Amino acid sequence: MNPLRTLILAAAGNDTIRHLVATAPVSRDVVRRFVAGETTQDAVHATRGLVESGLSVTLDYLGEDTTDRDQAERTVQAYLELLDKLHSDGLADRAEVSVKLSAVGQALDERLALENASRICAAAEQAGTTVTLDMEDHTTTDSTLGTLRELRRSWPWVGGVLQSYLHRTLDDATALSGEGSRIRLCKGAYNEPESVAYIDQHDVDLSYVRCANALLSGEGYPMFATHDPRLIEIIGERARWYGRKPGSYEYQMLYGVRPDEQRRLAGSGETVRVYIPYGEEWYGYLMRRMAERPANTAFFLRSLVSKS
Ligand SMILES: Cc1cc2nc3c(=O)[nH]c(=O)nc-3n(C[C@H](O)[C@H](O)[C@H](O)COP(=O)(O)OP(=O)(O)OC[C@H]3O[C@@H](n4cnc5c(N)ncnc54)[C@H](O)[C@@H]3O)c2cc1C
């Protein structure tokens, strides 16, 4: 892994750096570029803007690695409030939610995470929308896919996420390419060891294409989460090769990343879904975005030094 990426991911766990970033005035601008705000109202406001410009949305209430039942409960309540608001504002047909199981208690007790995720799925069904379970580090992959299977017994539309940097993912993609299966394919955002993941970016990209083929040749609904121009082009070609019509798969990108490309793809008739993070726990999320793109980091560090 790129040493800068490793350093930034390590900084994500450092309290002193967290305090520095969270209190520096410039941070707020950088945060606003990638995070919609801290409240349900902020999230719904950002959703409305994107939906009006022809995009779809998935919303993530930020927070992860909870080892506190009360915190897990607050996360569930935040999703219930959000789903209610999306429904009452008429946005639910274009806006779903993304949930991290570690934010609803996975590290405490898998049954608790399943129960909490079930409550969110039931509320999503009532609101008229769907849920996708985000994928976290590789130690949670089996547990998360197990919970996905359980949830799909009651709500077959629950989406899952696969990460192309993991060696196992082609097998998972093949297994999860059945009828109606909503699967987001991404490269993967965690700092993983060589024993389980491809380290070379080119290998991660080749794996992405192999997994995309497995999903597109199946009968599910693949969701291609990437900003990579080369992969976006290849996905378009492969989709045509497999006779996929726009709308039988979708592209996904992060809020604030390549917004022109999001609009261009949507304008060409593709379904494009923007992942909107919101909430007070934005620090870990922001650090992962920094780790992905040295240009963002350089911009950020320069601003921190010159204005704080
Ligand atoms: C909707 C969505 C959901 C995700 N969910 C998960 C998840 O559940 N679990 C998980 O581990 N990861 C998730 N990720 C993160 C993902 O795994 C990657 O870490 C992240 O998307 C960066 O990979 P990339 O495919 O965009 O390619 P990268 O290799 O980061 O970038 C490739 C190229 O894309 C272009 N690009 C990238 N960023 C920018 C930018 N800011 N501005 C301009 N061009 C840019 C550049 O040309 C760059 O060279 C998600 C990503 C998205 C988009």
The ligand as an SDF file (V2000), in Angstrom:
LIG
                    3D

 53 58  0  0  0  0  0  0  0  0999 V2000
  -20.8350    4.6350   -3.7280 C   0  0  0  0  0  0  0  0  0  0  0  0
  -19.6270    4.0660   -3.0490 C   0  0  0  0  0  0  0  0  0  0  0  0
  -19.7980    3.1900   -1.9880 C   0  0  0  0  0  0  0  0  0  0  0  0
  -18.6820    2.6240   -1.3780 C   0  0  0  0  0  0  0  0  0  0  0  0
  -18.8640    1.6980   -0.3980 N   0  0  0  0  0  0  0  0  0  0  0  0
  -17.7850    1.0630    0.1410 C   0  0  0  0  0  0  0  0  0  0  0  0
  -17.9200    0.0130    1.0800 C   0  0  0  0  0  0  0  0  0  0  0  0
  -19.0170   -0.3840    1.4620 O   0  0  0  0  0  0  0  0  0  0  0  0
  -16.7890   -0.5780    1.5500 N   0  0  0  0  0  0  0  0  0  0  0  0
  -15.5300   -0.1910    1.1450 C   0  0  0  0  0  0  0  0  0  0  0  0
  -14.5290   -0.7660    1.5830 O   0  0  0  0  0  0  0  0  0  0  0  0
  -15.3800    0.8420    0.2640 N   0  0  0  0  0  0  0  0  0  0  0  0
  -16.4680    1.4540   -0.2450 C   0  0  0  0  0  0  0  0  0  0  0  0
  -16.2830    2.4730   -1.1570 N   0  0  0  0  0  0  0  0  0  0  0  0
  -14.9230    3.0310   -1.3800 C   0  0  0  0  0  0  0  0  0  0  0  0
  -14.1800    2.2920   -2.4580 C   0  0  0  0  0  0  0  0  0  0  0  0
  -13.8550    0.9990   -2.0010 O   0  0  0  0  0  0  0  0  0  0  0  0
  -12.9050    3.0320   -2.8520 C   0  0  0  0  0  0  0  0  0  0  0  0
  -12.0760    3.1580   -1.7300 O   0  0  0  0  0  0  0  0  0  0  0  0
  -13.1570    4.4060   -3.4430 C   0  0  0  0  0  0  0  0  0  0  0  0
  -14.3080    4.4460   -4.2190 O   0  0  0  0  0  0  0  0  0  0  0  0
  -11.9900    4.8040   -4.3360 C   0  0  0  0  0  0  0  0  0  0  0  0
  -11.8470    3.8960   -5.3910 O   0  0  0  0  0  0  0  0  0  0  0  0
  -12.1490    4.2570   -6.9220 P   0  0  0  0  0  0  0  0  0  0  0  0
  -12.7890    3.0430   -7.5160 O   0  0  0  0  0  0  0  0  0  0  0  0
  -12.9420    5.4790   -7.0220 O   0  0  0  0  0  0  0  0  0  0  0  0
  -10.7390    4.3560   -7.5690 O   0  0  0  0  0  0  0  0  0  0  0  0
   -9.3630    5.0560   -7.1660 P   0  0  0  0  0  0  0  0  0  0  0  0
   -8.3310    4.0160   -7.4460 O   0  0  0  0  0  0  0  0  0  0  0  0
   -9.3810    5.7210   -5.8190 O   0  0  0  0  0  0  0  0  0  0  0  0
   -9.3010    6.1990   -8.2240 O   0  0  0  0  0  0  0  0  0  0  0  0
   -9.1590    5.8520   -9.5840 C   0  0  0  0  0  0  0  0  0  0  0  0
   -9.2500    7.0840  -10.4420 C   0  0  0  0  0  0  0  0  0  0  0  0
  -10.5250    7.7060  -10.2500 O   0  0  0  0  0  0  0  0  0  0  0  0
  -10.3800    9.0990  -10.4160 C   0  0  0  0  0  0  0  0  0  0  0  0
  -10.7300    9.7840   -9.1490 N   0  0  0  0  0  0  0  0  0  0  0  0
  -10.8160    9.2320   -7.9260 C   0  0  0  0  0  0  0  0  0  0  0  0
  -11.1330   10.1690   -7.0140 N   0  0  0  0  0  0  0  0  0  0  0  0
  -11.2240   11.3280   -7.6700 C   0  0  0  0  0  0  0  0  0  0  0  0
  -11.5070   12.6780   -7.2890 C   0  0  0  0  0  0  0  0  0  0  0  0
  -11.7170   13.0150   -6.0090 N   0  0  0  0  0  0  0  0  0  0  0  0
  -11.5490   13.6180   -8.2470 N   0  0  0  0  0  0  0  0  0  0  0  0
  -11.2900   13.2980   -9.5480 C   0  0  0  0  0  0  0  0  0  0  0  0
  -10.9950   12.0530   -9.9630 N   0  0  0  0  0  0  0  0  0  0  0  0
  -10.9730   11.0870   -9.0450 C   0  0  0  0  0  0  0  0  0  0  0  0
   -8.9390    9.3550  -10.7560 C   0  0  0  0  0  0  0  0  0  0  0  0
   -8.7740    9.3270  -12.1300 O   0  0  0  0  0  0  0  0  0  0  0  0
   -8.2450    8.1580  -10.1280 C   0  0  0  0  0  0  0  0  0  0  0  0
   -6.9920    7.8830  -10.6970 O   0  0  0  0  0  0  0  0  0  0  0  0
  -17.3810    3.0030   -1.8130 C   0  0  0  0  0  0  0  0  0  0  0  0
  -17.2320    3.8790   -2.8840 C   0  0  0  0  0  0  0  0  0  0  0  0
  -18.3210    4.3840   -3.5110 C   0  0  0  0  0  0  0  0  0  0  0  0
  -18.1110    5.2880   -4.6900 C   0  0  0  0  0  0  0  0  0  0  0  0
  1  2  1  0
  2  3  1  0
  2 52  2  0
  3  4  2  0
  4  5  1  0
  4 50  1  0
  5  6  2  0
  6  7  1  0
  6 13  1  0
  7  8  2  0
  7  9  1  0
  9 10  1  0
 10 11  2  0
 10 12  1  0
 12 13  2  0
 13 14  1  0
 14 15  1  0
 14 50  1  0
 15 16  1  0
 16 17  1  0
 16 18  1  0
 18 19  1  0
 18 20  1  0
 20 21  1  0
 20 22  1  0
 22 23  1  0
 23 24  1  0
 24 25  2  0
 24 26  1  0
 24 27  1  0
 27 28  1  0
 28 29  2  0
 28 30  1  0
 28 31  1  0
 31 32  1  0
 32 33  1  0
 33 34  1  0
 33 48  1  0
 34 35  1  0
 35 36  1  0
 35 46  1  0
 36 37  1  0
 36 45  1  0
 37 38  2  0
 38 39  1  0
 39 40  1  0
 39 45  2  0
 40 41  1  0
 40 42  2  0
 42 43  1  0
 43 44  2  0
 44 45  1  0
 46 47  1  0
 46 48  1  0
 48 49  1  0
 50 51  2  0
 51 52  1  0
 52 53  1  0
M  END
$$$$
